[in-house]
Amino acid sequence: MSESDNVIFRKATKNDADSIFRVLSSAFQLIDGDFKWRNMRGLAYNATESFLVLCKDEKIIGTVMISPHWLKVGSVNVLKGDVGEVAVLRELHGQGYGTKLMQECVRYLSENGFHLSRLGGLVRFYKRFGYVPFPRRYYEFLLNDVKAGASTISPDRLINLPTEHEKKVRLYHPVRDWQARNDLYDEFNKNRSGSLVEWRGSSPPTTGEPDPNALRFVYDEDGKVLGYLFAGEYPYEPSPFEAKVTIYDSAFDLNKPYAFTALMAYVLRESIKRGAQRVTARLPFDPLIQKSLVDAELSYSLQELQSSIASNMMLVIDFKGLIKTILPELSIRIANAPNFKPFSVQMSLNDQKVILKMDKASIEYKDNGNADAYLICDMTAFLRWLFGINGFDEWQVGVSHSFNCEQKKVFATLFPHLPCASGPWG
């Protein structure tokens, strides 16, 4: 790309759908009619205005899709921009247009109030724009024969689903079950850091029937929905964390975990019928979930996938804005800190710096000035603290500070290990 190129970056309009799909088809070499072709065509035509486009001489040559997601951090919410469908016409690859597209994308996120961004892709490309590899968490359920001494046990015989529970599993009804599903989601995730804040309409849908082919089920006990489980089915295994059948959303009454395990067993059995050899699930790494699965005799493994070549990646877009947003939550937490002498600290993340003045009653934000102590951390450390994946005292790699013992205890209180979601940040 030369400086003389007439290149602009703008939001897409409804009239851009054809051009967006043309770019996606070219960049990803889509095969007419296959699963990926149908999926990307649906995005281009049904979510057109979620795209941003790069134009050369008024012709669209590049696309990127940004989905805004609000994530919980205690009592407050932070805004993440999920970036996808980064594409440039194949004949223009290697000419700098992809770099220009991502530079403009990051600028757009910065100028439009996003605190964080997430994407998946080639590390050596996206790290140029500040993104760092970040883990994905998921459960894996293998659906294969198991050797037990001289016996071989088939996977369907390994799945325990008592008849009295199986009778209470039914298809999700989009009208009747909408409110119950939302209420379960909110209650299940209300104390879970990093979970998605779902902005729903004020009223449920008025039309729609259960899809008999969809893997969407509820556990209905005497007319009350105690749990739901939504999974998607692919024609192939797209990735290590996305099996042929992938569970992407589930919640249940925390006092009735049998509703969850019945749904899990039901979906695992259905997955076997559909030819799946394994199922993955984006479920929280939660002791109650793990104990419930063990009690129900459902075998699983916990996976935290940290890729290196192509990876889930995250970027703190606006460190100052993020700190300001979470300040009310930090002010709540600091009340639980052991008694300490008031102090100020300069926090630094890359080239962004903030100063916090703290005492037992409050935390005050400052853009500049002198501080009693310093804390320098890399993006991986800060994001792990932010979502409570690790507490401040647990993750010190990529960190330096001048804290005394008392001040370290304060920061361990501000950033503790918390129950957290799996999926929205990975």
C-alpha positions as CSV (number, residue, x, y, z in Angstrom):
1,M,0.0,0.0,0.0
2,S,1.4,3.4,-1.0
3,E,0.7,6.7,0.7
4,S,-1.0,7.9,-2.5
5,D,-3.6,5.1,-2.3
6,N,-7.1,6.5,-1.8
7,V,-8.0,4.4,1.2
8,I,-10.7,5.1,3.8
9,F,-12.1,3.2,6.8
10,R,-15.8,3.4,7.7
11,K,-18.8,1.7,9.2
12,A,-20.7,-0.6,6.9
13,T,-24.2,0.2,5.7
14,K,-27.0,-2.2,4.8
15,N,-26.0,-1.7,1.1
16,D,-22.6,-3.2,1.7
17,A,-23.7,-6.8,2.3
18,D,-22.8,-8.0,-1.2
19,S,-19.3,-6.4,-1.1
20,I,-18.6,-7.7,2.4
21,F,-19.5,-11.3,1.4
22,R,-17.4,-10.9,-1.7
23,V,-14.3,-10.0,0.4
24,L,-15.0,-12.8,2.9
25,S,-15.4,-15.4,0.1
26,S,-12.1,-14.3,-1.5
27,A,-10.0,-14.0,1.7
28,F,-11.2,-17.3,3.2
29,Q,-11.6,-19.2,-0.1
30,L,-15.2,-20.2,0.8
31,I,-16.7,-23.2,-0.9
32,D,-20.1,-22.4,-2.3
33,G,-22.8,-23.9,0.0
34,D,-20.7,-25.5,2.7
35,F,-21.0,-24.8,6.4
36,K,-18.5,-22.0,6.6
37,W,-19.9,-20.4,3.4
38,R,-23.4,-20.4,5.0
39,N,-22.2,-19.1,8.3
40,M,-20.2,-16.1,6.8
41,R,-23.0,-15.4,4.3
42,G,-25.4,-15.1,7.3
43,L,-23.0,-12.7,9.0
44,A,-22.6,-10.5,5.9
45,Y,-26.3,-10.2,5.2
46,N,-27.8,-10.4,8.7
47,A,-25.2,-8.5,10.7
48,T,-24.0,-6.1,8.0
49,E,-23.9,-3.0,10.2
50,S,-21.6,-4.8,12.7
51,F,-18.9,-4.6,10.1
52,L,-16.3,-1.9,9.5
53,V,-14.9,-1.8,6.0
54,L,-11.7,-0.6,4.3
55,C,-12.3,1.0,0.9
56,K,-9.9,1.8,-1.9
57,D,-11.2,4.1,-4.6
58,E,-14.6,3.6,-3.1
59,K,-14.5,-0.2,-3.5
60,I,-14.6,-2.4,-0.4
61,I,-11.4,-4.4,-0.2
62,G,-11.3,-5.3,3.5
63,T,-13.7,-6.1,6.4
64,V,-13.7,-6.5,10.1
65,M,-16.6,-7.3,12.4
66,I,-16.8,-5.9,15.9
67,S,-19.3,-7.3,18.4
68,P,-19.7,-5.3,21.7
69,H,-19.9,-7.4,24.8
70,W,-20.4,-6.1,28.4
71,L,-18.6,-8.3,30.9
72,K,-19.1,-8.4,34.7
73,V,-16.3,-7.4,37.0
74,G,-18.0,-7.6,40.4
75,S,-20.7,-4.9,40.6
76,V,-19.6,-3.1,37.4
77,N,-19.5,-3.9,33.7
78,V,-16.6,-3.4,31.3
79,L,-16.9,-3.2,27.5
80,K,-15.1,-5.7,25.3
81,G,-15.0,-5.5,21.5
82,D,-14.9,-9.0,20.0
83,V,-13.1,-8.7,16.7
84,G,-13.7,-11.2,13.9
85,E,-13.9,-11.8,10.1
86,V,-10.7,-9.8,9.5
87,A,-10.4,-10.1,5.7
88,V,-8.8,-8.5,2.7
89,L,-9.3,-9.5,-0.9
90,R,-6.9,-12.3,-1.6
91,E,-5.4,-10.6,-4.7
92,L,-4.3,-7.7,-2.4
93,H,-2.7,-9.8,0.3
94,G,0.8,-8.8,1.3
95,Q,0.4,-5.2,0.3
96,G,-0.2,-3.7,3.8
97,Y,-4.0,-3.5,3.7
98,G,-4.4,-6.0,6.5
99,T,-2.1,-3.9,8.7
100,K,-4.0,-0.7,7.8
101,L,-7.3,-2.5,8.5
102,M,-6.2,-3.5,12.0
103,Q,-4.6,-0.2,12.9
104,E,-8.0,1.5,12.0
105,C,-9.9,-1.2,14.0
106,V,-7.9,-0.5,17.2
107,R,-8.3,3.2,16.7
108,Y,-12.0,2.7,16.3
109,L,-12.2,0.7,19.5
110,S,-10.2,3.3,21.4
111,E,-12.4,6.2,20.1
112,N,-15.7,4.4,20.9
113,G,-15.4,3.6,24.5
114,F,-14.2,0.0,24.4
115,H,-12.0,-1.1,27.4
116,L,-10.9,-4.4,26.0
117,S,-10.7,-6.4,22.8
118,R,-10.6,-10.1,22.0
119,L,-9.9,-12.0,18.8
120,G,-8.5,-15.2,17.6
121,G,-5.8,-15.5,15.0
122,L,-2.2,-15.6,14.0
123,V,0.0,-14.4,16.9
124,R,2.8,-13.0,14.8
125,F,0.4,-10.7,13.0
126,Y,-1.9,-9.5,15.8
127,K,0.8,-8.9,18.3
128,R,1.9,-6.0,16.1
129,F,-1.2,-4.2,17.3
130,G,-0.7,-5.0,21.0
131,Y,-2.7,-8.2,21.4
132,V,-1.3,-10.9,23.7
133,P,-2.1,-14.6,23.7
134,F,-4.6,-15.5,26.4
135,P,-5.9,-18.9,27.4
136,R,-9.2,-20.6,26.6
137,R,-10.9,-22.8,29.2
138,Y,-13.3,-25.7,28.4
139,Y,-14.4,-29.1,29.6
140,E,-13.9,-32.1,27.3
141,F,-16.1,-35.2,27.3
142,L,-14.7,-38.1,25.3
143,L,-17.3,-40.4,23.8
144,N,-15.2,-43.5,23.1
145,D,-15.0,-47.1,24.3
146,V,-13.4,-47.6,27.7
147,K,-11.3,-50.6,28.7
148,A,-12.1,-52.0,32.1
149,G,-10.0,-55.1,32.7
150,A,-11.1,-57.7,30.1
151,S,-14.3,-55.7,29.3
152,T,-14.9,-53.0,26.8
153,I,-17.6,-50.5,27.7
154,S,-19.3,-48.5,25.0
155,P,-19.8,-44.8,25.6
156,D,-23.6,-44.9,25.8
157,R,-23.3,-47.4,28.7
158,L,-21.0,-45.0,30.5
159,I,-23.6,-42.2,30.6
160,N,-25.8,-42.4,33.6
161,L,-29.3,-40.8,33.1
162,P,-32.0,-42.1,35.5
163,T,-35.4,-42.5,33.8
164,E,-37.1,-40.1,36.3
165,H,-34.6,-37.3,35.2
166,E,-34.7,-38.2,31.5
167,K,-38.5,-37.6,31.5
168,K,-38.0,-34.0,32.7
169,V,-35.7,-33.0,29.8
170,R,-37.5,-31.4,26.9
171,L,-36.8,-29.1,24.0
172,Y,-36.4,-25.4,24.7
173,H,-39.4,-23.4,23.7
174,P,-38.3,-19.9,22.6
175,V,-41.6,-18.2,23.8
176,R,-42.5,-20.1,27.0
177,D,-39.0,-20.6,28.3
178,W,-37.5,-17.2,27.4
179,Q,-38.0,-15.6,30.8
180,A,-37.0,-18.7,32.8
181,R,-33.8,-19.0,30.8
182,N,-32.9,-15.3,31.4
183,D,-33.6,-15.6,35.1
184,L,-31.5,-18.7,35.5
185,Y,-28.6,-17.1,33.5
186,D,-28.7,-14.0,35.7
187,E,-28.8,-15.9,39.0
188,F,-26.1,-18.4,37.9
189,N,-23.7,-15.6,36.8
190,K,-24.5,-12.8,39.3
191,N,-21.3,-13.4,41.3
192,R,-19.2,-14.7,38.4
193,S,-16.5,-12.4,37.1
194,G,-16.0,-12.2,33.3
195,S,-19.5,-13.4,32.5
196,L,-21.5,-11.9,29.7
197,V,-24.0,-9.2,30.6
198,E,-26.9,-10.0,28.2
199,W,-28.9,-6.9,27.2
200,R,-32.3,-8.3,26.3
201,G,-35.5,-6.7,25.2
202,S,-38.1,-5.8,27.9
203,S,-40.5,-8.5,26.6
204,P,-40.1,-12.1,25.4
205,P,-40.6,-13.1,21.8
206,T,-44.2,-13.7,20.8
207,T,-43.7,-16.3,18.1
208,G,-41.5,-19.3,17.6
209,E,-41.6,-23.1,18.2
210,P,-39.0,-25.5,19.5
211,D,-36.5,-26.6,16.8
212,P,-36.5,-30.5,16.9
213,N,-33.0,-30.5,15.3
214,A,-31.4,-27.9,17.7
215,L,-29.5,-29.0,20.7
216,R,-31.4,-26.7,23.1
217,F,-33.0,-28.3,26.1
218,V,-34.5,-27.4,29.5
219,Y,-35.0,-29.5,32.6
220,D,-38.7,-29.0,33.6
221,E,-39.8,-30.2,37.0
222,D,-43.5,-29.8,37.6
223,G,-43.8,-26.9,35.2
224,K,-40.7,-25.0,36.6
225,V,-37.5,-24.8,34.5
226,L,-34.6,-25.6,36.7
227,G,-31.9,-25.5,34.1
228,Y,-31.1,-25.1,30.4
229,L,-28.3,-26.2,28.1
230,F,-27.6,-24.8,24.6
231,A,-25.2,-26.5,22.2
232,G,-24.2,-26.1,18.6
233,E,-23.4,-28.8,16.1
234,Y,-20.8,-28.5,13.4
235,P,-20.3,-30.8,10.4
236,Y,-16.7,-31.2,11.5
237,E,-14.4,-30.3,14.4
238,P,-13.4,-26.7,13.9
239,S,-10.8,-26.5,16.7
240,P,-9.5,-28.2,19.9
241,F,-12.1,-26.3,21.9
242,E,-14.9,-26.6,19.5
243,A,-15.9,-30.3,18.9
244,K,-18.6,-31.5,16.5
245,V,-20.9,-30.8,19.4
246,T,-20.0,-27.7,21.5
247,I,-21.9,-26.6,24.6
248,Y,-21.8,-22.8,24.6
249,D,-24.3,-21.8,27.3
250,S,-25.8,-23.5,30.3
251,A,-27.2,-22.4,33.7
252,F,-29.1,-24.1,36.4
253,D,-30.6,-23.6,39.9
254,L,-27.6,-23.8,42.1
255,N,-29.6,-25.7,44.7
256,K,-30.7,-28.3,42.1
257,P,-27.5,-29.4,40.3
258,Y,-29.2,-32.7,39.3
259,A,-31.0,-30.5,36.6
260,F,-27.6,-29.7,35.1
261,T,-26.2,-33.2,35.1
262,A,-29.4,-34.6,33.6
263,L,-29.1,-32.1,30.8
264,M,-25.5,-33.0,30.3
265,A,-26.1,-36.7,30.2
266,Y,-29.0,-36.1,27.7
267,V,-26.9,-34.1,25.4
268,L,-24.0,-36.5,25.6
269,R,-26.3,-39.3,24.5
270,E,-27.7,-37.2,21.7
271,S,-24.2,-36.4,20.6
272,I,-23.3,-40.1,20.3
273,K,-26.4,-40.6,18.1
274,R,-25.1,-37.7,15.9
275,G,-21.7,-39.3,15.4
276,A,-19.7,-37.1,17.8
277,Q,-16.5,-38.7,19.3
278,R,-16.2,-35.9,21.9
279,V,-18.1,-32.9,23.3
280,T,-16.6,-29.7,24.5
281,A,-18.3,-27.2,26.9
282,R,-17.5,-23.6,27.7
283,L,-18.5,-24.0,31.4
284,P,-17.0,-22.2,34.4
285,F,-14.2,-24.0,36.3
286,D,-16.6,-24.2,39.2
287,P,-16.3,-26.7,42.1
288,L,-20.1,-27.3,42.2
289,I,-20.1,-28.2,38.4
290,Q,-17.1,-30.5,38.8
291,K,-18.5,-32.3,41.9
292,S,-21.9,-32.6,40.2
293,L,-20.4,-34.3,37.2
294,V,-18.4,-36.6,39.4
295,D,-21.4,-37.5,41.4
296,A,-23.4,-38.2,38.2
297,E,-20.5,-40.5,37.0
298,L,-19.9,-38.3,33.9
299,S,-16.2,-38.4,33.0
300,Y,-14.5,-35.1,31.9
301,S,-11.2,-33.3,31.7
302,L,-10.5,-29.7,32.4
303,Q,-8.6,-28.0,29.6
304,E,-6.9,-24.6,29.7
305,L,-5.6,-24.2,26.2
306,Q,-2.7,-21.7,25.6
307,S,-1.9,-21.8,21.9
308,S,1.3,-20.2,20.5
309,I,1.0,-20.0,16.7
310,A,-2.7,-19.2,16.3
311,S,-4.3,-18.2,19.6
312,N,-7.0,-16.5,21.5
313,M,-5.7,-13.0,22.1
314,M,-6.7,-10.0,24.2
315,L,-5.8,-6.3,24.3
316,V,-6.4,-3.7,26.9
317,I,-7.6,-0.8,24.8
318,D,-8.1,1.9,27.4
319,F,-6.3,1.2,30.7
320,K,-7.3,4.5,32.3
321,G,-10.9,4.2,31.3
322,L,-11.0,0.6,32.6
323,I,-9.6,1.6,36.0
324,K,-12.1,4.4,36.3
325,T,-14.9,2.0,35.4
326,I,-13.9,-0.6,38.0
327,L,-13.1,2.0,40.7
328,P,-16.5,1.6,42.4
329,E,-16.0,-2.2,42.7
330,L,-12.4,-1.7,44.0
331,S,-13.8,0.8,46.6
332,I,-16.1,-2.0,47.8
333,R,-13.3,-4.5,48.0
334,I,-10.9,-2.3,49.9
335,A,-13.2,-2.2,52.9
336,N,-12.3,-5.8,53.4
337,A,-8.5,-5.1,53.5
338,P,-6.6,-5.4,56.8
339,N,-5.9,-2.1,58.4
340,F,-3.2,-0.2,56.5
341,K,-1.6,3.2,56.3
342,P,-3.1,5.3,53.4
343,F,-0.8,5.3,50.4
344,S,-0.8,6.1,46.7
345,V,0.4,3.9,43.9
346,Q,1.3,4.5,40.2
347,M,0.0,1.6,38.1
348,S,1.6,1.2,34.7
349,L,0.5,-1.0,31.8
350,N,2.6,-0.6,28.7
351,D,2.7,3.2,28.2
352,Q,-0.5,3.9,30.1
353,K,-0.3,5.1,33.7
354,V,-2.7,6.0,36.5
355,I,-2.3,7.0,40.1
356,L,-4.6,5.7,42.8
357,K,-4.7,7.2,46.3
358,M,-6.3,4.7,48.7
359,D,-7.4,4.5,52.3
360,K,-9.8,2.2,54.1
361,A,-12.8,4.3,53.1
362,S,-12.2,5.0,49.4
363,I,-9.9,5.0,46.3
364,E,-9.2,8.2,44.4
365,Y,-8.1,8.3,40.8
366,K,-5.5,10.7,39.5
367,D,-4.0,11.1,36.0
368,N,-0.6,12.2,37.3
369,G,1.5,13.3,40.3
370,N,3.8,11.7,42.7
371,A,3.1,8.3,44.3
372,D,4.4,6.4,47.3
373,A,4.8,3.1,45.4
374,Y,4.7,1.8,41.9
375,L,3.2,-1.3,40.2
376,I,4.2,-2.3,36.7
377,C,2.5,-5.2,35.1
378,D,2.1,-6.7,31.6
379,M,-1.3,-7.3,30.0
380,T,-1.5,-11.0,30.8
381,A,-1.1,-10.4,34.5
382,F,-3.6,-7.5,34.7
383,L,-6.3,-9.4,32.7
384,R,-5.9,-12.5,35.0
385,W,-6.3,-10.2,38.0
386,L,-9.2,-8.3,36.4
387,F,-11.3,-11.4,35.9
388,G,-10.2,-13.2,39.0
389,I,-8.7,-16.1,37.1
390,N,-5.7,-15.6,39.4
391,G,-5.4,-13.4,42.4
392,F,-2.7,-10.7,42.7
393,D,-0.8,-12.8,45.1
394,E,-1.0,-15.9,42.8
395,W,0.2,-14.4,39.5
396,Q,3.4,-12.3,39.7
397,V,5.0,-13.2,36.4
398,G,5.4,-10.1,34.3
399,V,5.1,-7.9,37.4
400,S,7.3,-5.6,39.4
401,H,6.4,-3.3,42.3
402,S,7.8,-1.5,45.3
403,F,5.1,-2.6,47.8
404,N,5.7,-3.4,51.4
405,C,3.9,-6.3,53.0
406,E,1.0,-4.2,54.1
407,Q,0.5,-2.8,50.6
408,K,0.7,-6.2,49.0
409,K,-2.1,-7.4,51.2
410,V,-4.2,-4.4,50.0
411,F,-3.7,-5.4,46.4
412,A,-4.4,-9.0,47.1
413,T,-7.8,-7.8,48.5
414,L,-8.4,-5.6,45.5
415,F,-7.7,-8.4,43.0
416,P,-8.6,-11.8,44.6
417,H,-9.1,-15.1,43.0
418,L,-12.8,-15.2,42.0
419,P,-15.4,-17.5,40.6
420,C,-15.2,-16.6,36.9
421,A,-16.9,-17.5,33.6
422,S,-15.2,-19.5,30.8
423,G,-15.8,-18.3,27.3
424,P,-16.5,-14.6,27.1
425,W,-12.8,-13.7,27.5
426,G,-11.7,-16.7,25.5
